[in-house]
């Protein structure tokens, strides 16, 4: 992939790249360019809706109910479990890239933040894919679902909603469930995968905190009260409520207020 001379064009090019290996390589180079200040901020002539980001032909995307069982009792079940997390991290790369490309009128610190998130997510994907290969499978060997990207499309014209719902709801779900997954893996004797998830959990707290910071910024720009706005968006997009349990301490570290946590627990 030839280098782009704009943060926004480079993010878009990475977003559309279909090869996981090439995408990760390009994202790592891109994030390093942004961190060094070696790339400009010329806006793209237009901002395109991305109904489907660049991804390989496999995994096949299916409704969640049709996904393979992911119990740790069998080698295939364990592989399906690792594959599901690997797919989440692949989506997270695209979500960070889209957050850069789609919203082109923000302070430079915003792009530094999300480029660093894209870098981390690429590293997470590579670590998990390597672990998946170690147990005899590869990314694409199991079906997956498209829920994360569907929310990105729903919020692609609303910066407030994007910052509220993607990092602070969908990605924050990882803060809730990852400690339990680590415990299950350790109980099953899979220390290698558990160690990878420990690294991911620590970094995901920072990622959700970045979402919290820019959500509050977006609210301030529009003279909105963040906690009221967050509750309103939850009520609009999550009428069926959110899955429990919530990892309250991790969410506090990631920028959630006590009243926001109370609202979550009442949904």
Buried (B, 14 or more C-beta within 10 A) or exposed (E): BEEBEBBBBBBBBBBBBEEBEEBBBBBBBBBEBBEEEEBEEEEBEEBEEBEEBBBEEEBEBEEEEEBBEBEBEEEBBBBBBBBBBBBBBBBBBBBBBBBBBBBBEBEEEBBBBBBBBBBBBBBBBBBBBEBBEEBEBBBBBBBBBBEBBEBBBBBBEEBBBBBBBBBBBBBBBBBBBBBEBBEBBBEBEBEEBBBBBBEBBEBBBBBBBBBBBBBBBBBEEEEBEBBEBBBBBBEEBBEEEBEEEBBBEBBBBBBBBEEBBEBBEEE
